[in-house]
Amino acid sequence: MNRTQLARQGKKAVGALLMDVKAAFNNVSRQILSRRLGELGIEPDLVRWTDSFMSDRKVKLVLEGREGEEYEVETGVPQGSPVAPILFTAYLSGVFDYVEETCPGVQGLSFVDGVAWWAEGKSEKETAEALGRAADSALEWADNNGITFDHAKTEAMFLSKRRRKPTESVQVGEHAVPFNKHATRWLRVWIDSKMTLKEHHSTRMKKARRAMGCIRRLTGQMGLSSAACKKALVACVQASALYGAELWWDDRKGAG
């Protein structure tokens, strides 16, 4: 957010391309992961442990007591394992080094399998072209590392103070991904082009009101105690209303 605000203060056009890794954990290559861990400077003992952890694994389907055939599993990290997200994050980290090296000025960030590329330019078109180059590099890296990006979940957003709707598209492989004309949802946060976060605030408050309505009905039907109501309010209403609040809340408004 701060990076975007600084760029806009310098009258730069800013955009982001959001890409999602398809079947993320299932496509992790044991050999490539071991190599990547070595590149990251991980201790050799941990690299060998990881290689052993991912070796000699088998899977079979059991349905109503009937067992299917057993198959060897050669790729992927076990979903549900505490180390799976860590190993996948290390595995995917290579794409950021590659894209940022081949596309100067582009910066990446991610949360597990959600990847975002950020770029600025002198115009909307220049920004779209920079994001297109980032997409090409990301797809090239993905092809070489057994990763696939889900085109159906690929989105682009243009961040600008102007009122005019964006008109450019970002070329991602064979597909043209237009800049969203409305707010874009990423990591459960709704980001509008002007970064006011009004849409996000409105969405979260609607969900909080629905949760409040459910608690009121439960209170009337079940006779919940005041202590139980408080717990429910904190867990359901407050948590929903304040999700992402650190992005829009300005404590100076309540000062004094």
N, C-alpha and C positions, 0 to 999 in steps of 0.2 A: 504494500500500500504506500509506504513512504517513498519507495523508489519511483512509483508511478506519479505521485504528487510532485516530486522534484523534477521529473521529466516534463510534466505539464507546465510547471512554472517556467521552464526554459522554452516553452512554446513548441514542444515536441509532440508528435502523434504517437500514442502508445497502444499496443495491442497484445493479446495473449491467445495462444492456441492450446486448447485442453485436449489431451489424448488419454485414452484408457487402455491398459494392457489387457488383452483377451486371455482368459483362462490363466491368470498370472502364475500361481504357484505350480501349476501342472507342467509348465514348459521350461523349468529350470534345468539346465544341463549340468550334470555333476562335474564333468571335466572343465567346462567354462567357469563354473563357480569356484572350483579350486584355484584356477589360474587367477581369477579376479581377487580372491582373498589374498593371494600372494602379492598381487600388485598393490593392494591396500596396506601391506605391511603387517598382516595378521601373523601371529606366531605360528611356526611350522607345525607344532603339536595340535593346534586348533584346526589348522587346515587338514591335517591327516584325520582328526576326529570327524570333521565334517564329511570328508570323503567316505569314511567308514559308515557314518550315519546314513548316507544316501546309497550305500552299496547293498547288494544281495537282498533286495526287498521284493516281496511278492504280495499279490492281492487276489481275493476271490469274493464272489458275491454269495451271501447267505440269505435266503428268503424263505421264511416259514419253516426253518429247520432243514431246508434243502440247500446243499452246497454246490456252487458252480465250479467251473474249471479254474485252476490256479494259473495266474499269469505273472511273469516277471515284470517289475517296474524299473525302467531304466532312466527315466527323467522325472523331475518334479520333487518338491519338498512336501512332506506330510502335512496336510492342512489340519489344524487343531494342535499341532505341536508348538510349544512356546518359542522355539527357535526359528520356526518357519518364516514369520515376518522379518526377522533380522537377516536371515540368509537371503531372502528375496530382495530386501533393500540393498544389500551388498552386491547382489547379482545385477540389479538394475542400475546401480550407480555408474556403471561404465558408460551408459548412454549420455549422461550429462557432460562427462569429460569430452566425449567424442563430438557432441553437437556444439558445445561452447568453443572447442578448439577449431572446428571447421567453419563455424559461423560467428565471427567476431561481433560482439555487441549483443548477441542473444544470450539470455540467462534462463536457467531451468530450475524448477522446484517440483517436489512431488510429495504425495502422501500415499504410501504403499503402492498401489497400482495406478493411481491417478497422477498423470504427468502434465505439467504446464510449461509452456515456453513463452517468455516475455521478450518483447522487442520494441524499439522506438525508432522513429524515422521523421523525416521532414514533412511527410504527408501520409494520408491513409493508405495510398497505394504503395509507398515505400515501406511502410510498416507491414503490409500484407505480404510483400515480396520477401522481406526478411524472415517472416514466420514460415513462408513457403520453403525457403532454404533450410530452415531448422527442421521442418517436417521431412524433407528429403534425407537429411543426415540421420534423423531418428529412424526412419524406415530402413535406411541402409544398415545402420547398426543392428536393428531388430532382425533383419534377414540373416545377418552373420552370427546372431546369438540365439536363434530359436525362439524369438519373441514375436508376437503378432499384436498389432494395435487394432482395437475394435472401431471401425469407421463409424458405425451407428452411434457411438458415444463421443465422437469428435466434435468439438464446438470451438468457435472463435468469437472473441469479443473485442470491441474497439472502445478504448477509454478516452473520452474527450469531453470538454466543457461545452462544446457547441450543441445546438438544438437539432441540427440536421441529422437524420438517421444515416448510418454508414451504408455505403453502396458496394464496397470492394469485397472480394472473396479471397480466401487463402487456398492455394493449390496444395492438396495433400495426396500425393500419389496420383491416381487417376480421377480423384474427386475434388470438386471445388466446394469449399466450406465457407459460406457467407458469414460475415460478421453479424452476430445476433442484433436484431433491432430492439430487443427488449432485454430485461435483466437475465443474467446467466447464473445458473446454480452450479457452484463448485464447492465440494466438501460441506454441503448443507448450508452454504452461505449464498444469498442472492446478491450478485454484484451488477449494478446498473452502470451504464456508460459514463455517467457523471460521478460515480462512486459516492452517491449520497447515502446509499444503503437504506433508503426509504422502503423499497420493496421488501428487503430482508426483514426490517423491523415490523412492517405490516403483516408479513407472512407468519413470523414467530408469534406475534400477539394474537392472531387468529387461532393458531394451534393452542396457545395457552388458554384462550377463552373456551375452546372446545373441551380441553382437559378440565377446566374449572366447572363446566357444566356437568361433566361426568361425575366429578367428586360430589357436587351438590345432590345429584340423584342418588348416589351411593349413601350419602349422609342421611337422606330422607328415608331410604329403604332399609338400610342396615343399622342405622343408629350409631354411626362411628363416634368414638370418643374424641374429645378435643385434641388429645395427643396424637391420635391416629390421623386426624384431619390435617394437622400441622405437617406430619411426615409426608402425607400424600401431596400436600400443596408444594412442599419443597422439592420433592422428587419429580412431580409431574408438571405442575404449573410453572413454578419458578425456573426449573431447569429448561423448560421449553421456551419461555419468554426471554431468558437471558442468554440463549445460545448465540455465540458470536457477538455479544454485547460489547466486548472490548474493542471491537472495530468501530462502533458508532457512538458509544457512550462518552460524553465529555463531562468530566466531574466538575469542570469550572462552572457549568450551568447551575449546579446545586450548591456552589460555594457561597459562604456568607449567610 
